[in-house]
Amino acid sequence: PNPVPQLVPASDTNTNGKIDVDETWQYTLTYTITQTDIDAGGVVNLASVVTQDPSGDDVLGSDDVQADLTQAPAMDITKSAPVIDPVDFVEGLLVEYTYVVENVGNVTIVDDLTVIDDK
């Protein structure tokens, strides 16, 4: 279900519950940005109003806004090796490195990840 915008009570300046000629009512709504929104680079939001005039005919209005979100992709890698006693350093010794890769940005990385080492 879509959340319902809430009327700011002070907007109905004469408190008659009717939006009179030249009267402006303000509504607010809080939306929580999702990871999908960030990955998409923004949020497009459409607001609509529907009511009836004194004759019972529909009166419609709508407006939209796009909120662009800054995408900041970033990766971090930490490489470590076990502590090896110097007497064990001999030709042919296998050293197993460990790599920890972390997405430290704000977007989901969707492409294959490749770790490259210079050895």
N, C-alpha and C positions, 0 to 999 in steps of 0.2 A: 504493500500500500504506500502511496505517495504521502509524504508529510504535508500537513495543512499549514499554510502561512497564518501567523497570528496577528490580529489587529493590534496596533499600538493604541491603547485606549484614548490617549490625549488627541488622537487624530479626529475623532468625532467631536469637533469643537463645541457644538451646541447640544451634544449628548441626546439627540433625538433618534439615533439609530438609523438615520437615512443619510445617504451621501447627497447633500443638497448642491444646488448650482454653485459653482466656484469653491466647493469644499474639496479638500484633498485628504484622503485617508492613507495612512502608511501601515504596511504590514511587514513583518520580519519572518525569516525562516533561516534556520541553521542547517547547513549541509556538511557532512563529513567527507572530506576528500579521501578517495580510495587509491590503492596502488594501481588499479586499472586506469583511473583518471590520470595519474602521473605518467604511466606508460604511454597513454594516448596523447600526452602533451597539453591536456586542457579539459575543460568541462564546458559544454554548451547547455544552457539552462533556458527553458521556455516557461514563461508565466502567462496565464490566461485569466480573463475575468469574464463571467457571464452573469447577466441579471435580466430583469425585465423592466420595460418602461411602464408608465401608468396604463397604457393600452394593452399590456400583456405581451408585447412583442419583445423578442430577445434582443439584447444589446450585448455585443461582444467586443473584446479588446485583447490584444496579446503583444508581448514584447519578449525578446530574447537577449541574452548576454553571453559572451564567451569569455571565460576566465582562462587565460593561457598560463600554463604551469611550466616553470623552468626545469628542464631535465638536466640532471648532472650525473652522467654515468662516470663511475670511478671504480677501479679495482685495486686491491692491495694484496701483496704476496710476501710471505715470510718464509725464508729458507733456513732450515736447521740441519745439523749433523750431530751424531752422537759424540760424546767425549771419548776419545781413544787414547789409551795409555801409550806414550811414546815408544815403549819397547815393542808394541804390537805393530808399529808402522813398518811394514815390509812390502816389497814388491808383490803385487797380486792381491793385496788387501782390498776387500770390497767395502766401500763406505756407502751406506744407505742414507740419502738425503730425504728430508721430509719437507713438503711444501704445503703451506696453509694459504688458501686463496679465499679472500673475502670480498663480497660486493659492498663497498663502502659508499656507493652512490645512492641515488634515490629512484633509479629505474631498474626494472627487471632485465637481466641480461638473457637474451634469447638465443644467441648464436652459440655454436660449439665453443668450448673453452679449450685452449691449448696452452700448456705450460712448456716453456722453452728454457733449456739450460745450456750453458756454454761448454759443458764437458761431454 
